[in-house]
Amino acid sequence: MTLQELQDKLRDYIRARMQQGETTASALSRDAGFQQGHLSNFLNARRGLSVESMDRLLHSLGIGVLDLVDVSEIQQHAIPAVTKSAFESVALVPEEHALRARFTADEILETRSFSRSFLRKLKSDRSGERADWVRFVLIRIDVQNARGRLPAGIAAATLLLDRHYCSLKPYRRSEPNLYAVSSGELCVIGYASLADEHLILRPQNPRSAIEVMRVERGRRYDEYVVGRVCHVGIEV
């Protein structure tokens, strides 16, 4: 709001108080230390007021600047609105559905919001067959069904999977990627590598066994890869 707009609101406020019989031009001029003609010129928009004069007038009226501003206008300028477009909803689905291209409403357990800017920064590396897949999906692994997939002390974990990253190319130089790989109705979580016709999954928990999955004849290894784990939310 400009100073001119603020002075216009002050004029309206004073006129309203005067119309309601709460004050008069002479009383307000006297309280503020103005000549009555000075106040009259202000109310008729023939002149403006200095900041010091406005402070004196506000003090005489017993109000502050915020009393002249609508609450909605204060909220709009004081706290930037966080629009829905800043976030993206990601579906949490059962592990056995994680390799489906898309999900029905019945297959979605819940949705969680992630920063859209965070998701857009993630690099993809997929085969062309996944172009129409929903890119991000969440799965939840709890300790009862963990099968040694969770580090000690963690009761459950929610994993954000990038299903457009299904190659074994390192996402970051010299750092192995953590993947979710489909094994029956469960997802095996580990650092993946390929040896002949087998996918080797090394778990995060060093006490857990390495899993070896044979790639069936006529299939590619990336058909088993659900996606790269790009975010982990843990429960302890």
Secondary structure by P-SEA (a helix, b strand, c coil): ccaaaaaaaaaaaaaaaaaaccccaaaaaaaacccaaaaaaaaaccccccaaaaaaaaaaacccccccccaaaaaaccccccccccbbbbbbbccccccccccccccccccccccaaaaaabbbbbcccccccccbbbbbbccccccccccccccbbbbbbcccccccccccccbbbbbbbbcccccccccccccccbbbbbcccccbbbbbbbbcccccccccccccccbbbbcc
